[in-house]
Amino acid sequence: MSDNDLKDDNVILTSFSQAISERYLSYALSTITSRSLPDVRDGLKPVHRRVLYAMRQLKLNYNLSYKKSARVVGDVMGKFHPHGDAAIYDSMVRMAQDFALRYPLVDGQGNFGNIDGDNAAAMRYTEARMTKAAELLLLDIDQDTVDFRVTYDDEGKEPVVLPSAFPNLLANGSQGIAVGMATSIPPHNIGELCDAIIHLIKFPNASDSTIINYVHGPDFPTGGILVESRNSIVEAYKAGKGGFRLRARWNVEKLSAGQWQIVVTEIPYQVQKSRLLEKIAELMENKHLPMLSDIRDESAEDIRLVLEPRSRNLSPEMIMETLFKKSDLETRFSLNLNVIDDKNIPGVKSLKEALQSWLNHRQIILQRKSVFRVGQIENRINILNGYITVYLNLDKVIEIIREEDKPKEILISYFSINEIQANAILDMRLRSLRKLEEIELKKELTTLQIELENLNGILNDTDKQWNIISHEIKSLKKDFGDLVNRRTSIEDIPEVDDFNENHFVLKEPITIILSEQGWVRFQKSHIDKDVELKYREGDKELFIVHALSTDKIIFFADNGRVFSVPANKLPSGRGFGEPISLTIDLKSENKIISCFPYFDGNVMIASTNGYGFKLNSANLIAQTKTGKQILIVKGEVKAKACKEITGDTVAIVGNNRKLIVFPIDDLPVLNKGKGVILQRYKDGTLSDFTSFNKNEGLSWKMNGGRKRVETDLLTWEGKRGGAGKLAPNGFPRPPIFN
């Protein structure tokens, strides 16, 4: 088929990449504007806006009776939001949770979930109505204050945005992930927001810093303590991006006999209490919290988590500092004030810009409301003038109506009135034709004329508009008077100095047991190395190391990497232990070749090809599970051992049974590398090495188990890198020193 044939069939030729780009862009814009980002004016996403509007249509006012949640969800899905009922109900549930929203928009009756993370009951079991805050968002929506658009099925209309007499965006916050952008806005205190807005009305050119003096920081519904410096908060609000560290609130309860316990009464925002408890219990199980003996949940309506210390001599501050570092008792809530403005354009705003955008919206609402009311008054005045004409010429009007075939045209012509007035006169009831009614009409006309003059004055004077808005804000603060107290306090808490986890570990002797197949465990006390221990079938002993529970255990692998693990974090002696690969990142093809408690001093490391060097033991400490590379080995070459230097001389023996002895000072001190040649081989590898004091002699175990000491070493003394001489008769096979 030719290109001309395609054009005749109305087929548009385009590249695949361009077609995909156009469609993806459409999807991205739809996600940003119609799903994920809130509107700066009412702080709502479309689904929340539709839920509230549907509830208004169902007359679910905060002072009227509840209706089933299923009824609300059905209306929202059928009329406005053609998505799954679960998504709609989930949004509605969150709007009813007082631990999710600072000022809930839905008043729920029934099980709407809890802070433990339990789900709400099914929508057929719960009931709902709007809260006062929700009604404020919808206030005056029937007075042409906002634009409407047709619904997805073209059968109805829905508001583009709500009038929003409540600063919902910042009061309740919002979170969402769109395509290529996201939003994260924490909730704030309505009292502080009102004070900032009133100041902004008085001083439109106020700086960001001045506005931030009124809004001290986020105010989360679950309370907690904001541990962030003032400068950091100010910079975050100025840029519209940043973050806030939030900690749990806790106190120390004194018990009898000098005992005490820590009680957590508030947890960070959006942290599930049950998940928090599981995490802390897991840390205790894995011995990452040795300072705690127990944790209990004694919560009822209020949160009460009880932490029992292992010893009353411990510091509560240091215990909590550990928990803040390792659990969700401290979290970070990010600020990304990314919103959609009145032109439907997404962008990041500062705190002042967000407040100003809401104020501008409220001014437009006031103007549109006033214009709408002016139209109503003018229509009513027009009709009232027609009514008054009737009373001034009542007999003539009655005569025309009784005798004329087309009374409307005659009335319009005779009294010089318009068609609307004529229709109103013809629609009057006979009971209205009394003297008292005429007085009431003139009184109503006077009242409306005064109101019309006031409205025109408002529309022509922006100062009057801002005075009215300011009065509304003051009334709003008064209406929410019982909720203006902050729940989240702001404190600049210093870090605990000299924090050391080892302070919490009970110092006691232990024995580290590592098998050839890489299973590790520890048992309390120092076990005699001749004691028979149980291993998995086909497995046997590799290392039995005596240490203390406060020690760091050094593991050196044949790939030249070194790992350090606190002894108390190794698996305890239940069963066969655990694979060491669960504790450190050791690949299956690599094996541990040295294991010992950390000490201050020097060590010697060597590889199978006869290279090595000295190393300060401080370099054996690795901060992560992945360890660190200290001996560089390649190909078939493997690391052979890592041993403490205990003398002034080193002895090295190859698997060819050749032995060489030279001063330890001939070895360089390195932090990392391949090392230098220790012993040269033709067809062999390094078998073992040791260090000793020359004046005490070199010792090794004979094949029969008897220990031999050789003080005359002249035969084997040589320069580093030499081939060496055959070891004396009786030297063990394979050639090792002990």
C-alpha positions in Angstrom: 0.0 0.0 0.0 1.4 3.4 -1.0 1.6 6.5 1.1 -1.1 8.1 -1.1 -3.5 5.2 -0.4 -2.9 5.7 3.3 -3.6 9.4 3.0 -6.9 8.6 1.2 -7.9 6.4 4.1 -7.4 9.3 6.6 -4.4 7.6 8.1 -1.9 10.1 9.6 1.7 9.1 9.0 3.9 9.7 12.1 6.9 8.2 13.7 6.5 5.6 16.5 8.5 7.7 19.0 6.4 10.8 18.3 3.1 8.9 18.7 4.3 7.4 22.0 5.6 10.8 23.2 2.3 12.5 22.5 0.2 9.8 24.2 2.5 9.7 27.2 2.4 13.4 27.6 -1.4 13.3 27.6 -1.3 10.6 30.2 1.2 12.6 32.3 -0.9 15.8 32.2 -4.0 13.9 33.1 -2.3 12.3 36.1 -0.9 15.6 37.3 -4.1 17.7 36.9 -6.8 15.1 37.5 -5.5 12.7 40.1 -2.3 13.4 42.0 -1.8 17.1 42.7 -4.2 19.3 44.8 -5.6 22.6 43.7 -4.0 25.6 45.5 -7.4 27.1 46.0 -9.3 24.4 47.8 -6.5 21.9 48.6 -8.4 19.0 47.1 -7.8 16.4 44.4 -10.8 15.7 42.1 -11.9 12.6 43.9 -12.1 14.4 47.3 -13.9 17.3 45.6 -16.4 15.0 44.1 -17.1 13.2 47.3 -17.9 16.4 49.1 -20.1 17.7 46.3 -22.0 14.4 46.2 -22.5 14.6 50.0 -23.9 18.1 49.6 -26.4 17.0 47.0 -27.4 14.3 49.5 -27.9 17.0 52.1 -25.4 15.4 54.5 -24.9 18.6 56.5 -22.9 18.4 59.7 -26.1 19.1 61.8 -28.3 16.6 60.0 -28.6 12.8 60.1 -26.0 10.3 58.6 -26.4 8.2 55.5 -24.8 5.0 54.5 -21.3 5.4 53.0 -22.3 3.1 50.2 -24.9 5.6 49.1 -22.3 8.4 48.9 -19.8 6.1 47.1 -22.5 5.0 44.6 -23.5 8.6 43.8 -19.8 9.7 43.4 -19.1 6.7 41.1 -22.3 7.0 39.1 -22.4 10.8 38.6 -18.9 12.1 38.8 -16.0 9.7 39.2 -16.0 6.6 36.9 -13.5 4.6 38.8 -13.6 1.7 41.3 -15.7 2.0 44.4 -12.8 0.9 46.5 -10.6 3.9 45.5 -13.5 6.3 46.2 -14.3 4.7 49.6 -10.6 4.7 50.6 -10.4 8.4 49.9 -13.6 9.0 51.9 -12.3 6.9 54.8 -9.1 9.0 55.0 -11.1 12.2 55.0 -12.9 10.8 58.1 -9.8 9.7 60.1 -8.8 12.2 62.8 -5.2 10.7 62.8 -4.9 11.3 59.1 -6.4 14.8 58.7 -5.8 17.6 61.2 -9.4 18.8 60.5 -11.4 15.8 59.1 -13.8 16.6 56.3 -16.1 13.6 56.8 -17.9 12.8 60.1 -17.9 9.0 60.1 -20.1 6.8 62.2 -18.8 3.2 62.5 -15.4 1.7 62.0 -13.3 3.9 59.8 -9.9 2.3 60.7 -7.4 3.1 63.4 -3.8 4.2 63.9 -2.7 0.5 64.1 -3.3 0.3 60.4 -6.5 -1.7 60.6 -8.8 -1.2 57.6 -12.2 0.4 57.8 -15.4 -1.6 57.8 -17.1 -2.2 54.5 -19.0 0.8 53.1 -22.4 -0.9 53.7 -21.7 -0.9 57.5 -20.5 2.7 57.9 -22.4 6.0 57.8 -21.1 9.5 57.1 -21.9 13.2 56.9 -19.9 16.3 56.3 -18.0 18.2 59.0 -18.2 21.9 59.6 -14.9 22.3 57.7 -16.3 20.5 54.7 -19.4 22.7 54.7 -17.1 25.8 54.7 -15.4 24.4 51.6 -18.8 24.3 49.9 -20.1 27.5 51.3 -22.0 29.6 48.7 -21.4 27.2 45.9 -25.0 27.7 44.7 -24.4 31.5 44.2 -22.4 31.3 41.0 -19.1 31.6 43.0 -17.3 28.9 40.9 -17.3 27.5 37.4 -18.9 24.2 36.7 -18.1 21.7 33.9 -20.0 18.8 32.5 -19.5 15.4 34.0 -17.9 12.5 32.2 -21.2 11.3 30.8 -22.5 14.8 29.8 -25.5 14.3 32.0 -24.7 16.6 34.8 -22.3 19.3 36.1 -19.6 19.3 38.7 -17.6 22.2 40.2 -14.1 22.9 38.8 -13.1 24.1 42.3 -14.8 24.7 45.6 -15.4 28.1 47.1 -13.2 27.1 50.0 -14.0 29.3 52.9 -11.5 27.1 54.8 -7.7 27.1 54.0 -7.7 23.4 53.4 -4.5 23.0 51.5 -2.3 24.0 54.4 -4.7 23.1 57.2 -4.9 19.4 56.2 -2.0 19.1 53.8 -1.8 16.7 50.9 0.4 14.0 49.4 0.6 12.5 45.9 2.9 11.1 43.2 2.2 12.2 39.7 4.3 11.6 36.5 7.6 13.3 36.9 6.6 15.3 40.0 5.1 14.8 43.4 3.6 16.8 46.3 4.0 16.5 50.0 2.4 19.1 52.2 2.1 18.7 56.0 -0.9 19.8 57.9 -0.8 23.1 59.9 -2.6 24.8 62.7 -5.7 26.7 61.7 -5.2 29.4 64.3 -1.7 30.2 63.0 -2.9 30.1 59.4 -5.6 32.6 60.2 -3.2 34.9 61.9 -0.8 34.8 58.9 -3.7 35.4 56.5 -4.9 38.4 58.4 -1.4 39.9 58.5 -1.1 39.2 54.7 -4.3 41.1 54.1 -3.1 44.1 56.1 0.4 44.0 54.6 0.3 42.4 51.1 4.0 43.0 50.6 5.0 41.2 53.8 8.2 39.1 53.4 8.2 35.3 53.7 10.1 35.6 57.0 7.4 37.7 58.5 4.6 35.3 57.4 6.7 32.4 58.9 6.7 34.2 62.2 3.0 33.4 62.4 3.1 29.8 61.0 5.7 28.2 63.3 5.7 24.9 61.6 3.6 21.8 60.8 0.9 20.7 63.3 0.3 17.0 62.9 -2.9 15.4 64.0 -0.9 12.7 65.9 1.1 15.3 67.8 4.8 14.5 68.4 7.8 16.8 68.7 9.2 18.7 65.7 13.0 18.7 66.2 14.1 21.1 63.5 16.0 24.3 63.8 14.2 27.6 63.1 16.5 28.4 60.2 15.8 25.1 58.5 12.0 25.6 58.9 12.2 29.1 57.4 14.3 28.0 54.5 11.9 25.2 53.7 8.9 27.5 53.7 10.6 30.1 51.6 11.6 27.6 48.9 8.5 25.4 49.2 10.8 22.4 49.5 12.5 20.9 52.5 11.8 18.5 55.3 10.9 18.2 59.0 12.2 15.7 61.6 9.4 14.5 63.8 9.9 12.5 67.0 7.6 10.6 69.3 6.6 12.3 72.6 7.7 10.3 75.7 8.2 10.6 79.4 9.7 8.6 82.3 7.4 7.0 84.8 8.9 6.3 88.2 8.2 2.9 89.8 8.8 1.4 93.2 12.3 0.5 94.4 14.0 3.0 92.2 12.8 1.3 89.0 11.4 3.3 86.1 10.0 2.8 82.6 9.6 4.9 79.4 6.1 5.7 78.2 5.5 6.9 74.6 2.3 8.9 74.4 2.5 10.3 70.8 4.0 8.7 67.7 5.0 10.4 64.4 2.5 11.2 61.7 1.6 8.4 59.3 3.4 5.7 61.4 1.3 2.7 62.0 1.5 1.8 65.7 1.3 -2.0 65.1 4.1 -1.8 62.5 6.2 0.3 64.9 5.8 -2.3 67.6 6.8 -5.1 65.2 9.9 -3.2 64.2 11.0 -2.6 67.7 10.3 -6.2 68.7 12.3 -7.4 65.7 15.2 -5.1 66.7 15.1 -6.6 70.2 15.0 -10.1 68.8 18.0 -9.4 66.7 19.9 -8.0 69.7 20.0 -4.5 68.1 18.4 -3.0 71.2 20.2 -4.7 74.1 19.2 -1.9 76.5 15.5 -2.9 76.4 14.0 -5.9 78.2 10.4 -5.6 77.1 8.0 -3.5 75.1 4.2 -3.4 75.8 1.2 -1.8 74.1 -1.1 -0.5 76.8 -3.0 1.9 74.5 -6.8 2.5 74.8 -8.2 5.6 73.1 -4.8 7.3 73.8 -1.5 5.9 72.8 0.6 4.3 75.6 3.7 2.3 74.6 5.7 1.1 77.6 9.4 0.4 77.2 11.2 -1.4 80.0 15.0 -0.9 80.4 17.3 -3.8 81.1 18.9 -1.8 83.9 17.8 1.1 86.0 21.3 2.5 85.8 20.9 3.2 82.1 20.1 6.7 80.8 16.5 7.2 79.4 17.8 9.8 77.0 20.4 7.4 75.5 17.8 4.6 75.2 15.5 7.0 73.3 18.3 8.3 71.2 19.0 4.7 70.1 15.3 4.1 69.3 15.1 7.4 67.3 18.1 6.3 65.2 16.8 2.7 64.6 13.0 2.9 64.5 10.1 5.0 63.3 9.9 6.8 66.6 11.6 9.5 64.6 10.7 10.1 61.0 11.2 12.8 58.4 8.3 14.4 56.7 9.2 16.1 53.4 7.8 19.4 52.2 7.2 19.8 48.5 4.5 22.5 48.0 3.8 21.4 44.5 0.2 22.4 43.5 -2.0 23.3 40.6 -2.8 27.0 40.3 -5.9 28.8 39.0 -4.6 28.5 35.4 -4.3 24.7 35.8 -0.5 24.9 35.8 1.5 22.8 38.3 4.3 24.5 40.3 6.1 24.8 43.6 5.0 27.7 45.8 6.4 29.2 49.0 4.2 29.4 52.1 3.4 33.0 51.4 2.5 32.3 47.7 0.2 29.5 48.7 -1.6 31.7 51.3 -1.8 34.6 48.8 -3.3 32.3 46.1 -6.0 31.2 48.5 -6.7 34.8 49.4 -7.0 35.8 45.7 -9.5 32.9 45.3 -11.5 34.2 48.2 -11.6 37.7 46.7 -12.9 36.3 43.4 -15.5 34.2 45.3 -16.7 37.4 47.1 -16.9 39.4 43.9 -18.8 36.6 42.1 -21.1 36.1 45.0 -21.8 39.9 45.2 -22.4 40.1 41.4 -24.8 37.1 41.7 -26.7 38.8 44.6 -26.8 42.1 42.7 -28.5 40.3 39.8 -31.0 38.7 42.2 -31.8 42.1 43.8 -32.2 43.9 40.5 -34.6 41.2 39.3 -36.6 41.5 42.6 -36.7 45.3 42.5 -38.0 45.1 38.9 -40.8 42.8 40.1 -41.5 45.0 43.1 -41.9 48.1 41.0 -44.4 46.2 38.9 -46.3 45.2 42.1 -46.4 48.8 43.3 -47.8 49.9 40.0 -50.7 47.5 40.6 -51.5 49.0 44.0 -51.4 52.5 42.6 -53.8 51.6 39.8 -55.5 48.6 41.2 -59.0 49.2 39.7 -57.6 49.8 36.2 -55.4 46.6 36.4 -58.5 44.5 37.4 -60.5 46.1 34.6 -57.9 45.2 32.0 -57.5 41.6 33.3 -61.3 41.1 33.3 -62.2 42.7 30.0 -59.2 42.4 27.6 -58.4 39.2 25.6 -54.6 39.9 25.7 -54.2 41.6 29.1 -50.4 41.2 29.2 -49.9 43.3 26.1 -52.3 45.9 27.3 -50.7 46.1 30.7 -47.2 46.6 29.2 -48.6 49.3 26.8 -50.8 51.1 29.3 -48.5 51.2 32.3 -45.1 51.3 30.4 -43.9 48.2 32.3 -41.8 45.3 30.9 -42.8 41.7 30.2 -41.3 40.4 33.5 -43.3 42.8 35.5 -46.5 42.1 33.5 -46.1 38.3 34.1 -45.5 38.9 37.8 -48.7 41.0 38.0 -50.7 38.4 36.2 -49.3 35.6 38.5 -50.3 37.5 41.7 -52.8 35.9 44.0 -56.0 37.7 44.9 -55.1 37.4 48.6 -52.1 39.7 48.0 -54.4 42.6 47.0 -54.6 44.2 50.4 -53.3 47.4 51.8 -50.9 45.7 54.3 -49.2 44.0 51.4 -48.5 47.3 49.7 -46.7 48.5 52.8 -44.6 45.4 53.0 -43.6 45.7 49.4 -42.4 49.3 49.8 -40.5 48.2 52.9 -38.8 45.3 51.1 -38.0 47.6 48.1 -36.3 50.1 50.5 -34.3 47.3 52.1 -33.2 45.8 48.8 -32.1 49.2 47.5 -29.9 49.7 50.5 -28.4 46.3 50.1 -27.9 46.9 46.4 -26.1 50.2 47.2 -23.8 48.3 49.7 -23.0 45.5 47.2 -22.1 48.0 44.5 -19.9 49.8 47.0 -18.2 46.5 47.8 -17.7 45.7 44.1 -16.2 49.1 43.5 -13.9 49.2 46.6 -11.2 46.5 47.1 -10.5 47.8 50.6 -14.1 46.9 51.6 -13.6 43.4 50.0 -10.5 42.8 52.1 -12.3 44.0 55.2 -15.1 41.5 54.6 -12.6 38.7 54.0 -10.6 39.6 57.1 -13.8 39.5 59.2 -14.6 36.0 57.7 -11.1 34.8 58.7 -11.6 36.1 62.3 -14.9 34.3 62.5 -13.3 31.1 61.1 -10.7 31.2 63.9 -13.4 31.8 66.5 -15.5 28.9 65.1 -12.5 26.5 65.4 -11.5 27.9 68.8 -11.4 24.5 70.4 -9.0 23.2 67.8 -6.5 26.1 67.6 -4.1 24.7 70.2 -1.1 23.1 68.7 -0.7 19.3 69.0 2.9 19.2 67.7 5.4 21.1 69.8 8.5 22.5 68.2 11.7 22.0 70.2 15.4 22.2 69.3 16.7 19.0 71.0 20.4 18.6 71.1 21.9 15.2 70.2 23.1 13.0 73.1 26.9 13.3 73.4 29.3 10.3 73.3 26.6 7.9 72.2 28.0 4.4 72.3 25.8 1.3 71.9 28.3 -0.8 73.8 27.3 1.0 77.0 24.2 -1.0 76.9 25.8 -4.5 76.4 26.4 -6.6 79.5 30.1 -7.6 79.5 30.4 -11.4 79.8 32.6 -14.2 78.3 31.3 -15.9 75.2 32.6 -18.4 72.7 32.2 -17.8 69.0 31.7 -21.1 67.0 32.2 -21.0 63.2 31.9 -24.2 61.1 33.5 -25.1 57.8 30.2 -24.6 55.9 30.0 -21.1 57.3 27.4 -21.5 60.1 28.1 -19.2 63.1 26.8 -18.9 66.6 27.9 -17.9 70.1 27.5 -19.5 73.5 27.8 -17.9 76.9 31.1 -18.5 78.9 34.4 -19.7 77.5 33.9 -23.3 76.3 36.9 -25.7 76.4 38.1 -26.2 72.9 38.1 -30.0 73.5 34.4 -30.1 74.3 32.5 -31.9 71.6 30.0 -29.6 69.8 27.1 -30.4 67.5 27.2 -29.4 63.8 25.0 -30.0 60.8 25.4 -33.3 59.0 28.6 -33.2 56.9 29.9 -30.1 58.7 32.6 -29.6 61.3 34.6 -27.1 63.3 36.5 -24.3 61.7 37.1 -21.8 64.5 36.3 -21.8 68.2 37.1 -18.3 69.5 36.9 -17.0 73.1 35.7 -13.4 73.4 33.6 -11.0 75.4 30.1 -9.9 74.6 31.3 -6.3 74.1 34.0 -7.3 71.6 34.0 -6.7 67.9 34.7 -10.0 66.0 36.9 -9.7 63.0 36.3 -12.1 60.0 38.9 -12.2 57.2 37.8 -13.9 54.0 39.9 -15.6 51.3 38.9 -12.8 48.8 40.9 -10.3 50.9 37.9 -8.6 52.5 37.6 -8.0 56.2 34.4 -7.8 58.2 33.7 -6.6 61.7 30.6 -7.6 63.7 29.7 -6.8 67.3 29.7 -10.1 69.2 26.3 -9.6 70.7 24.8 -9.3 67.2 25.9 -12.8 66.2 23.2 -15.5 66.5 23.0 -17.1 69.9 23.7 -20.7 70.5 20.3 -22.2 69.6 20.7 -25.1 67.3 23.5 -24.8 64.7 23.3 -21.0 64.5 22.8 -19.2 61.2 24.8 -18.9 57.9 27.3 -16.1 58.3 26.1 -14.7 55.0 23.1 -13.4 56.9 25.3 -11.3 59.1 27.9 -10.2 56.5 27.8 -10.0 52.7 30.0 -13.0 52.0 29.6 -14.7 48.6 29.0 -18.4 48.5 32.4 -19.1 46.8 34.4 -17.4 49.5 35.4 -18.7 52.9 36.4 -17.2 56.2 40.1 -18.0 56.9 40.7 -16.0 60.1 38.4 -15.1 63.0 39.4 -13.3 66.2 38.3 -10.5 68.6 39.4 -7.0 67.8 42.5 -5.8 69.6 44.7 -2.7 69.5 48.0 -3.6 67.7 49.4 -4.8 64.4 48.5 -7.7 62.2 50.2 -9.5 59.3 48.3 -10.6 56.3 49.5 -12.8 53.4 48.2 -14.4 50.2 48.9 -17.9 48.8 51.4 -16.5 46.2 53.7 -15.4 49.0 52.9 -11.7 49.2 51.9 -9.8 52.3 52.4 -6.8 54.6 51.8 -5.4 58.1 48.6 -3.5 59.0 47.4 -1.6 62.0 44.4 -3.4 63.5 42.3 -0.2 63.4 42.0 -0.7 59.6 40.2 -4.0 60.2 37.1 -2.2 61.3 34.4 -2.1 58.6 31.4 0.0 59.0 29.0 -1.9 56.7 27.9 -5.5 56.0 29.9 -5.5 52.8 33.2 -5.1 54.7 36.2 -3.6 53.0 39.0 -4.8 50.8 42.5 -4.8 52.4 44.4 -7.4 50.5 44.3 -7.3 46.7 44.1 -10.8 45.2 43.4 -11.8 41.6 42.7 -15.0 39.7 43.7 -18.2 41.5 45.5 -16.3 44.2 43.6 -16.3 47.6 44.2 -14.6 50.9 45.8 -17.1 53.3 45.5 -15.7 56.8 45.5 -12.6 59.1 47.4 -13.0 62.3 48.4 -10.8 65.3 52.1 -9.8 65.3 53.5 -10.9 68.7 57.3 -10.7 68.2 60.2 -9.2 66.3 60.7 -12.0 63.7 58.5 -13.7 61.2 58.7 -17.3 59.9 57.0 -18.4 56.7 56.7 -22.0 55.4 55.5 -23.1 51.9 53.7 -26.2 51.0 57.0 -27.3 49.5 58.1 -27.5 53.2 60.7 -24.8 52.8 61.0 -22.4 55.7 62.4 -18.9 55.9 62.9 -16.5 58.8 63.5 -12.8 58.7 63.0 -9.7 60.9 59.4 -8.3 61.0 60.8 -4.8 60.3 61.5 -5.9 56.8 57.7 -5.8 56.1 56.2 -2.5 55.2 53.1 -1.1 56.9 50.2 -0.6 54.5 46.5 0.2 54.8 45.6 -1.7 51.6 47.3 -3.4 48.7 48.9 -6.5 47.3 51.9 -6.3 49.6 55.5 -7.3 49.0 57.1 -10.7 48.3 57.6 -12.7 51.5 58.8 -16.1 50.1 59.5 -17.1 46.5 58.2 -20.4 45.1 58.8 -22.3 41.9 55.9 -24.8 42.1 54.2 -24.1 45.4 52.2 -21.7 47.6 52.4 -20.2 51.0 51.2 -22.7 53.6 51.5 -20.8 56.9 53.2 -18.0 58.8 53.8 -16.8 62.3 55.6 -14.1 64.3 57.8 -14.7 67.4 60.6 -13.2 69.5 63.9 -14.4 68.2 65.5 -14.8 71.6 62.7 -17.1 72.7 62.9 -19.3 69.5 60.5 -20.6 67.0 58.0 -23.2 68.2 55.6 -25.6 66.4 53.6 -28.7 67.2 55.1 -32.0 66.1 53.0 -34.7 64.4 52.6 -36.5 67.6 51.3 -33.3 69.3 54.5 -32.6 71.2 55.7 -29.0 71.1 59.2 -28.2 69.8 61.2 -25.0 70.2 64.1 -24.2 67.9 66.4 -21.4 69.0 69.2 -22.0 66.5 67.6 -20.5 63.4 70.8 -19.6 61.4 70.0 -22.3 58.8 66.7 -20.7 57.9 67.5 -17.0 58.3 67.5 -15.1 55.1 66.4 -12.0 53.3 62.7 -11.3 52.7 61.7 -12.9 49.3 64.1 -15.8 49.5 63.2 -19.4 48.8 64.2 -20.7 52.2 65.5 -24.1 53.3 63.8 -27.3 54.1 62.1 -27.4 57.5 63.7 -29.6 60.1 62.7 -33.3 60.6 59.5 -33.7 62.5 57.9 -30.6 61.1 54.1 -31.3 60.7 52.4 -32.3 57.5 50.9 -30.3 56.0 53.4 -27.7 57.1 51.8 -25.4 59.7 53.1 -23.9 62.9 50.2 -24.7 65.3 
